[in-house]
């Protein structure tokens, strides 16, 4: 997958993977440094821009933000237990239960 395709999924502009399967993005909490780094590199949005973006999307009825988990362990469990889930972790937190699709 490309960085743009992943950005589309995490901003709700795409709801499927390129192969047509449903995509379920999962975010770390809003105060997560990993979340901030991911969005800076992939979507080009900082925390304030992301919050404003989702406020606009929710208000317009065009979508809902991704489900949030509290940290790396929850992210690993959520992504490894659901083939439709897509999330992000620090490189040091990845284990054999996960498939890496992009290293920005």
N, C-alpha and C positions, 0 to 999 in steps of 0.2 A: 504494500500500500504506500501511497505517496503521502507526504506531509500535508498536502492540500486536502486529500481525501479524509485524513484523520481529523483535520481542522473542521471540515464540513460535518463530520459526525459529532464532534464535541460542541459545535454551535447549533446543533439541531437542524442544519440545512440539508443533511442527508440522514436517512433513517435505516439505510441498508449498507452492507459491505459491497464492494464492487461485484462480488459473485451473486448478489441478490438476497443473501441471508440477512435477517434482521440484525441491526447493530444496537447494542445496549451500552452506551457510554457510562462509565462510573468515575466520579471525581473524588479526590481527597478533599478534606474540609477547607473552607475558605482561608484559613490561616496557615495552611501548609506551604512551606517553602518549595516543596516538590511541585505542588499545583502551580504556584506562581512561575516557576522556571519552565514547566511544561507549556503553559499558555503563552509565555513570552516567546518561546522558540517555535511553537506550532501554530497557534492562532494569531499571534502578534498582539495580544491584548494583555494589559496589566490587570491587577485585581479590581481597580475602580472601573475600568472599561468593561470588564467581564460582568461585574455587578450591574452596571447601567444597561448593557446589552440584554441580559436576561430579564431585567425589570421591564424593558420595552417589549420583549417577546411575550412575556407573561401578560402584560397589560393589554396587548393587542389580540390575545387569544391564539397566537400563532404557535405556541408550544410551551413546554416545561423544561426546566434545566435538568441535567443528569442527576441521578441518585448520587448521594455523597456517602462516603465511608470515612471512618475516623482516623485511619492510618494505614501504614504499609501492610500489616498483617491482615486487616479486613479486606484491603484491595486484592492481595494475593488470593485469599479465599474466594472472593466474589468472582474474580476473573478466571481462576482455575476450575471453578465448579459450574460455569455457564459458558458454553461455546459461543453464545451471542454477545458476551460481555467484552468490552475493551476498556482498558485503563492504563495507568502509567505508574512507574516506580523508579526509584534511583537504581542505577546499574547494579550497585552492591546488594540490592534487595531482591534481585531476580534469582529464581531457582529453577530446577528442571521441570516443575509443574507448569511453567509459563512459556509462551511462545513470543519472542520478540519480533515485532513487525516493523519497527522504526527506531533508530537511535539518532535523534536530532543533534 
